Amino acid sequence: MNFNTLIEKTRTYRRFDGKHEITADTLTSLVNLARLSASGANRQPLKYIFVTDPAQRETLYPCLAWAGYLTTWEGPDNGERPTAYIVILGDKEISESFGIDHGIAAQSIMLGATEAGLGGCIIASVKKERLRTAFDIPKQYEILLVLALGKPVEEVVIETIRNNDVKYWRDDKKVHHVPKRTLDEIILRR
């Protein structure tokens, strides 16, 4: 898949095939992409926790908030939940500030997931203390993001923003619509 197609296909997915398991080996190969990506001052302060076990996935799920613009949707149904998660942590013994490292890492992982026929959602709305307690995460690690991963079962469509409304939405066929600004809107010409 060429790079443009890879970027176009790497969308945020929130509904998955609950029967399609993802192995720790697959997650390891995705995190290796993050490991090889840029890091501020090359400090490499990020650490990762894999969650693939069904019981652990059930423990993690209520620590997350799903799709803030879809106010009547509480998240994916049982058969459409992610089959793997990667928790991205910042090691405060390496650095007190993580800059944009976790964003770069998350995007590298998502691009790799797309290439592998998977999809996911980068989740920053996390009940961090609940997650810390549930997984016994030491205070040395700042919880930065959770990546929900699986085999997507939904269609995501990119549209042009209308009336400056950036809110994504779902139609009656459960197609997920994501408004994007045009190039003319985002490039300042001088």
N, C-alpha and C positions, 0 to 999 in steps of 0.2 A: 504494500500500500504506500503510495507516495505521501510526502509530508503534508501537503494541502488536504488530501483526503483524510489523513489521520486526524488532523485538527478538526475538520468538519464533522467527523464521526465521533469525536470525543465530546460527548454531551453529558449532562447530569441526568442520571437515571435513578429513579426511586422505587421502581417495581421490577422484581426479578423472578426468575424461575427457581422456586424454592427447592427443587429437586437436583439442581445442578451444583454439585459440591466443588469447592475450590480447595486445592491442597496447600499445605505449608510450603511445598517446593515451588508452587506457582507464586505464592506471596514472596518467597525469598528472591525469586528472579525479578519480581517487580521492585522490591526494595533495593536490589542491586542497581537498578536504573537510577534510583534516588541517590544512592551512594556515589555514583559516578557523576552526578550533576554538580552544578556550582554551589559553593557555600561561602558566605561572607567571611573574608580573611582566612578561608580554608580551615576554619575551626572544626567543622563537621560535628556539631553538638547534638544532632538528632539521634534518637533511639526509637525502636519500633516494637510494638506488641502485636502478635498475630492472634486473632480470635476466629477459629474454624469449628471448634467443638459446638454441637447444637445447644447444649446446656449453657455454655459460656455466651453464645450468641443471644440466648434469651435473657441472660443477666445484663448484657450490654445494651440491648435494644431500648429499654426504658430510660437510659441515660442520654438519649438523643432526641432532638426536636427535628421534625420533618417539614419542609416546604412551608415557610412562613406566609407566603402569599396565598396558599391554598387553605384558607382559614377553617373550612369545614372538613378538611381531610386530616385524620389523625396519624397517618403514616400507612405504610404498606400492610396489607392483610397477611395473616400467617403464612399462606402459601406463596407470597410474593416478597418476602423479606430477604435481605442480603444473606448470602451463605458464607461470607467471610468479611472480616473487618481488619483494618490496620489502624492501630492507635499510634499517632505520631507524638512523641515526647521530646522536650528539650532538656538536656542534661545541664543543670545549673552549676555543676562542678566544672564543666568545660567553659560555659559562658552564661552570663546573666541575661543576655539579650540574644534573641534568635532571628532578628531582622525578618527577612522574607524567605529564609531557608526552608521553612516548612511549606510555603506556597510553591516554591520551585520543586521540592521533593514530591508534593502531592500531584502536581501537574505531570511530572515525569512518570509517576506511578500510573496515573490515569491514561496517559498516552500508551504506556506499555499494556495496560489492561485492554484498551481498545484493540491494539495489535493482536492480542491473544483471544479476541472474540468476547471479551467481558466488558462490563461497564460499571459505573459507580457514581457515588455522590461524595463530595468533599463536605464534611459537616463540621462547622465551627460552633454551632449551637449545642453545646454539650453540658450536661449536669456534671461538672468536673469533680466535685467532692464525692458525689454518689459513685462515679466511675472509679475514682481513686480508692474508695473503700471496698467496692465490689471486687476489684482486681488487685488489691493490696499494693498499690503503686507508691513507692517511697516518695517523700516530699522533695527529694533531690531532683525529681523529674517534673517539669511543668507540662501539663496536658495541653497540647496545642490544637490538634485536629483529630477527627476520626474519619477514616475512609471506609465507606460501605461499598462492598463489591459483590457482584453476581453476574449472572447471564441475563441481560435486559429482556423484558417482555413488553415494553412500552415503546411507542413511537414518539420521538421528539422532533418537532418542526421549528426551524428558525424563521422568524418573520421580521419585517421592518417595524420599528417602533412607530406607534401612532399617538399623537397628542402627548408626546413625552412620557408615555406610560410604560415603565420598565417591568411591570408585574407579569410574571409568567402565569399561565392558566391552562385548564384542561377543558376540552370540549365534551359533548355528550357521548363521544366514542372513546373517551379516555386518552385522546391524543394530547400530548403535552406541547404547548406553544410557548416559545421563548422569544420575546422581542429583542432585537439588537439594533443599535444605532448604525447608520450608514457610514461608509468611509468618509464621505463629504462632511459629516457632522463631527467626526473625531480628529481629522487631520486639519491643523491650522495652517493655512496657506499664507505665505508672506511675499 
